[in-house]
């Protein structure tokens, strides 16, 4: 699949006629005879090809006057994989929109973060997605509203506010326009019982493109969990979330066809941001078929892919947090890194209440760590310098690791910091920035796996061999790591 595939009419028609779920989120099908738009895998009888129109986003369909299908619910499709594999202006803008920046700061705020004019942002998004930033944010608000309407007993006025609408009238008009139903009618169609409402939690399903192998994904998150911030309990990965308007706690449970998500939020305005960050952490918008097909072209990698396809890259909900933890984990064991992080959490983290009792703190923000005494860190002096320099750079904004970050520039900036070598920079690029092509040729586990498989084991030779795996080398890392018996490779029991 590739950029702009919605203009390949013949290919889109074939995908719709075969109800191919792999294309969900890549494009949307608008049907001129019914006025509705669907995901490619919609279960209804496919319309005639001459009645199909293809759009690159749900927002573009809505802009063209089409309503969301009530059967396939196209607004709940997995997101386009492009925004997680690209680092250009449009991809960075889409990541920021998903993170709620337009709702909080408006289009001028989006443009300021990206370093472009509002006119340039509008023009590029319209050219590629058929909709500008306001329309894209509006589509996201409509999806959040639908979720709250169907899964909570909240009054409609509260839902309108939580979903980011400026007025009840705008909320009502948008819901009716997008879903062809009034908010009250939308709620009436929802299941009568909704698990989690009694405790104030929101329960929802996070879709993904199959296959998804949860072993290394949840195994990595559980094995490296920082006590008080993260835990594995009753088959779910749980963690605290620092969010724009407050904080939250999420429990994520792998299921065969979705990830079960249970969210408790101190402010419901954080709903779309929390969902976006959880999806990003679990790499749920990846295109595993395209990734695995590329890696299978190497005959030595192919058996690993065939044995357990659909591996994802375990990422993060907080880029600055991960960078701090990456430094704490330099040249020490997983257990030692967790111990260092737990000490920081107890000393500097913000305490929260967990209704289920297992989580106690938010991971400390860089601003909270900026005043710590370096002598309190139980690590070599050189690594203390590395740690305090990173904290200062993050707190001052000199190093930016958010969804708006420019990957090449950020890599270069990190390499300038004392104690930051290629391994640390690439692991941050892979798991915090989300670069799908980040590679760790100096990693001991990677070199050991390469040697066992008959791949070149020296960094230079392995990097040369891995050129054929691009742009998916971060996924090759997951398959190579999985040859080891380390707990990060196994779903906890």
N, C-alpha and C positions, 0 to 999 in steps of 0.2 A: 504494500500500500504506500501511497506517496502523497505529498503535498498537492492540494487542489484536485483530488480525485473526483470531486463532485461534478467536474466538467467532462469526465469520461462517461458519457451517457450510457454507452453499451455495457460497460463494466458495472455501472450502478444498477441497470435494469437486471442484469444477471444475478447480482447480489440480492435484489428484492425478490425476484422470482424463486430463488433457492432459499430464501429466508435465512441468510447467512449472518449469524450473530457476531461474527468477527468484524463486521463493518459497522456495528452499532457505535455511534459517536463519531465516526469518520464523516458521515454525511446523513442528511435527513431527506425523506421523500415526501413532497407535497403533492396532493392529489387534487387536480383542478376541478373535478366533477363533484367532489364532496366538501372541499374547503378545509380538509384536515391534513396534518402532517404526521408521519410515522417514522419509527426506526426501521432499518432494513429488515429486521427479523420479525416484523409485525405478523401475528398469526392469522390475520384475515386474508381472504382471497386477494392476491395481488391485482392491482388495477391494470388496465391496458397501458402499454408503454407510452402511447401518445398522450395519456392523461397524467403522466408523471413529470414532476419538476424536481430537480435536485438542488439542495442548498447545503452550505458548509456548516451551518449552525442552526440551533433551534431559534435563536434570536432573529436570524434572517428569515426563517419561515414566518415568524410572528410579524415581522416588519412587512412581509408580503401579504398579510391578511389571513393566514392559515391558523387553525386551531389545533391543539394537541389531541392526538388520538386517545380515546378513553380505554382502548384495549391494550395497546403496547406501551403507553405512557412514555413517549420519547424523551420527556424531560428528565427521566431517571436513567438514561443510558450512561454507560461509562464515558468519561471525558475523552476527548481526542488524544491519542498518544503523542501527537506532535508537540504539545506544550511542554511535555516532560523530556523530550529528546532534542529540542532546539533551544538555542540561546540568543536568537535574534530579537528584534524589537517586538514583533507581534507575539512571540512566545512569552517573553517577559511580561508584556502587557496582560496577556491572558492569565498568567499565574497571579499577577497582582489583582486582577478583577475577581478571580476565584477567592483571593484572600480578603475580599471586601473593601479594597482601597477606594473604589469609586463611591461606594455607599458612605464611607467615612470622610473622604477628602475631596470627592468630586473629580471630574475629569482634569481640572488644573492640578490637583494633587497627584493624579496618576502620571500626568505629563512631567511634573517636576521630579518625581522619583526616577523617571526614565531618561531625563535630560533632553527631551524633545518638546516641541511646541504642541499645543492641543490640536492644531490643524494637522500636523504630521501624524499624530496618533490616530485621529479620526480617519484620515485618508488611507493609511495602511491597513487598519482593521476593516474598513469598509471594502477595500479591494480584495482582501483575502477571505473575510468571513461574512461579507454581505450585511454587516451591521456595525455600528459604531459602539464605543464603550458604554454609552448610556443604555442602548438597547440590549447589549450583552448583560449588563448589570441588572436590567429590568427582568430579563429572562431568569436570571439567578434568583431574584427576589420572588418571582412567581413560583419557582420550584420550592423555595423555603416556605412560602405561605402554604402551598399544598401539603407539604409534610406536616406542618404544625396543625393545619385544619384537620387532617386525617388521623393524627396520632396523639393529639392532646385535647383536653376539654376546655382549653383557654377561650375566653371571650374573643370575638373577632377583632375588637379594637386592640387588644393586647397582641394578637397575632400580627395585625397590620404593622404595629410598631416594631415588634421583634423581627419581622421579615425585612424591615428597612424602608417601608413606604412612608411618604410624607403626610398622607392623609387617609382617612377611611374611604373617602370617595375614590381616590386613586387605586387603593387596594381592591375595592369592589369591582371597579372597571377593568383592572388588569386581570384579575382572576376570571371574570366572565369572558373577557376577550380571548385569553389564552386557552381556557379549559371549556368554554361554552357552558359553564354552569356558575350559578351564584355561589359564594362561599358556603352558605348554609346547605345548599343542595350537594355540594362537594362533600361536606361532612356527612350528610345523610347516606351517601353511597359507600362510605368507609365501613369496615368491620366494626361491629358493636363494641367489642372488647379490644383494648390496646394494652399489651403488657408494659408494665413499668410506670403507668400513669399514677398509680397509688403512691409511689415513692418520689414522684417529681421527675423521674427520668424519662427521656425520649428513647424509644426503641425503633430502629430502622434497619434497613438492609442496604449494604454497600455493594453494588454490582461490580463485576469484573469480567474481562475477556478470558475465557477458558483456553488452555488449562492454567490452573494456579496450583503450584506445589507449596503448601504452607510450612514445610519442615524447616528450611533454613530461615524463612521469613520470621516466623514466630519464635523459632529456636534461638535466633540471634538476639531478638528483642528480650526474650526471657532470660537468656544466659548472661546478658550484660546489664540486666535491670538494676537500677540504683535503689536501694531500700528507702522506703518512704515516698519515692516518686513513681516507681513502677513496681509491678508484681505480676506473677502468674497465679491465677486463682480459679479453680473450678472450670478449667478448660478455656479461660479467657486471659488475654493480656490486658492489664489495667494500668492506667497511668494518669497523672495530673496534667492539666493543660493551662499554660499562661496565654490568655486571650485578650483582644483589644479592650473589651469592656469589663472583664472580670476573669474568672477562672472556671475550669471544668474538670470533670473526671470522666474518662471514657473506658468502657470495657469492650474489647474486640474479640470475637470468637469465630474461628474459621468454620465455614459450612461448605458442603459440596458445590453449591451454585451461587454463594454470596458470602459476605462477611457480616455477621450479626453485630450490630453496633448499639450500645446502650450509653447514652450521654446524659450527664447531670451538669447543668450550667447555672452559674450564679446570675447570668444575664442572657436572656434568650436572643438578644441581638447578635450573639456570638455563634449562632447555630451554623450558618453557612461557612464561616471561617473554620469552625471546629471540624466539620465534615471534610472540607477541602484539605485540611492539614492531616487528618487521619488517612484519607485516600492517598495523599502524597507519601506519608510514612510507609504505607503498605504497598506502594507502587501499583495501585489498582488500575491505573489508566494505561499500563503498558500493553503492547501488542505481542504476546508471547509467541504466536505462530511465526511472525516475521523475524523475531529475535532468534528463536530456536532454529529456524530454517537456515539462517546465516551461519550460525555456529556449527551446524551439522555439516557444512561444507569442508570442515577440517576432519579428516578421518579419525584422528585421535581424540577429538572432543565429541564426536557423534555418539559413541556408546554412552557417555555421561548424560547427554541430552535425552537420548532415547530411554534411558533407565528412569529418569525422573524429570519429565519436561515441565516447563512453566515456572521455573524458578524466578523469583522477583529479587530486587535489590532492597534490603531493609534500610529505610531512610529515617527521617526524624520529623518531629512536629516543631522543633525549635533549632534553627541552624546554629545560633550562637551557643546554645547548650551543647550541641554535638561537638563543636570546635573545642570547647573547654574540656570536654570528656576525652577527645582525641589526644590532647596534650597530656592529660592525666594518665592516659594509657600508654604513653611512649615507653617502650623497653621494660614494661612490667606485665604481669599476668592479668588475665581477665578479672580474677578475684581481687588482686591488689588495686586495679583501676576502680572497681566498684567500691572498695573500702575508702579510697581517696575521695571519690565523689560523694559518698555518704557523709563523710566528715564535713565537706563543704555545705551539704544540704542542711545538716543539723545546725551548723554555725551561722549560716547566712540565708537559708531558704525561708520563704514565707509559709507560715503554718496555715493549713486549711482543715476543714472538717470533712471526713469521708463517711457517708451514711453506712457503708459496709465495713468501716473500721480498719482497712489495711493500709491506706495511704495517708500521709501526714503533711507533706510539704510540696510546694512548687520548687522546681530547680531554681537556684538563685540567678537573677539577671546579672549581666555584666556590671551594671551600675552598682549593684549590691556587693559585688566582689571587688570593686575598684579600691576600696579602703582597707582590704584585709592586710594583715601583717605577713609579709613573705616568710618570716621565720616560723610561722605557724604551719607551714606546708612541709610535710614529711617527705621531702624529695631532694635530690641533689641540687646544689646551688644553680647550676647551669639551667636545669629544667624549671627552677623557680623563676629565673629571668624570662624564660620562654613563656611561662604561664602568665606572669604579671604584665609582660609586654602585650600579649594577646588580649588580656582583659582590658587594658588601657585603650588599645586600638578599637576594640568593639564598643566600649563605653563612649568613646569620643566620636564614633562613626567613621573613623579612618578606614576601617575594614568593615565592609557590608556583605553579609551573607544571606540576606533575605531573598525572596522570590524575584526581586528586581535586579539581582546581582548579575554583572557581566562575567561569565565564567573565565575567559582568558585574563581579564584584568584582575579578577579576584585571585586567581592562581598566582599571577605575578606579584601581587601585593603580599600574599602570604609567604612566598618564597623569600621576600626581603626581611622577614622577621627572624630574629635569632632563634636557632633551634628548630626551624621548620625546613625539613628536607623533603624530597619527593614523596616518600611514603605518607607523611602526615598530610601534605597538601592534597595528594590524590585520594586519600581516604575521606577527607573533608569534601573534596569535589564529588566523590561518588555518593556519599550518604547524606551530606548536608545540602550541597548545591544541586544534586540530582543529575550530574553529568553521566549519561549512560555509557560513555566511552572512557571513563576514568579507569586506569589500570595500575596494578601494584606489582611490577616485576621484581622488586626487591623484597617483597613479603616472604617470610620464611615458609609459611604454609603453601603459598603459590609455587615457590621454587621446589619444595618437596613433592608436591603433586605433579608438577611438570616432569620431574625426574622419573617418577613412578610410571607416568604415562608414555614416556619416551619423547616428550617435548624438550626443546632446549631449556636448560635450567639456569644459564647465566642471564642476568637482566638484559643485556644488549641483544643476545640471540633470541630470547623469549619475546622481547618487544618487536623484533623484526618478524617473527612468526605470527605474532598477534595482530599484525597489520591486516591480515585477511579476516579478522573477527570484527573489524570496525564497521559500524559505529557502536557495537554492543559489547565492548570489552569488559565493562562493569558486570555484565551478566556472565561472561566467561569466568570472571573471578568467583562468582557464586558456585558455578559448577566445579571449579578446581578446588575451592575450599571444601566442598561437600565430599571429597574423597577422604577426608580426615574423620576421626572419631570424636572430635571436639563437640561439646554440648550445643554449640551454636548451630549445628547441622541437624538437630533432631527436635521434633515437636515435643514439648514437655508433656509428661503424663500426669 
